[in-house]
């Protein structure tokens, strides 16, 4: 069974936005950074995947805005797809993220030591 089943979907998913792209989204009402056009989807993570994502992709990437997103509000644009590299299903958003789906934001910068930067 894959995480496309509603009982396996988390309530929230997370995305790490470039601050400039997040600012551009504010008057538009949706977040659609250049990466969406380049890759066709936006990479997200579940809460349990954040530490691995930060360690693999965000160290040295500069400041980000951590978006906490209501997964149900994304509807069918949210899909879980297998990653051979990490051995897990990751949430991908195939389309802009409506700002109404973002329930919390927090400034974020990956620590140099590779930890996930979360507060203990």
HELIX and SHEET records of a PDB file:
HELIX    1   1 UNK A    6  UNK A    8  5                                   3    
HELIX    2   2 UNK A   19  UNK A   28  1                                  10    
HELIX    3   3 UNK A   34  UNK A   39  1                                   6    
HELIX    4   4 UNK A   47  UNK A   49  5                                   3    
HELIX    5   5 UNK A   50  UNK A   53  1                                   4    
HELIX    6   6 UNK A   54  UNK A   58  3                                   5    
HELIX    7   7 UNK A   71  UNK A   77  5                                   7    
HELIX    8   8 UNK A   99  UNK A  101  5                                   3    
SHEET    1   A 3 UNK A  12  UNK A  17  0                                        
SHEET    2   A 3 UNK A  64  UNK A  70 -1                                        
SHEET    3   A 3 UNK A 102  UNK A 108 -1                                        
SHEET    1   B 2 UNK A  30  UNK A  31  0                                        
SHEET    2   B 2 UNK A  97  UNK A  98 -1                                        
SHEET    1   C 3 UNK A  42  UNK A  43  0                                        
SHEET    2   C 3 UNK A  88  UNK A  93 -1                                        
SHEET    3   C 3 UNK A  78  UNK A  83 -1                                        
END                                                                             
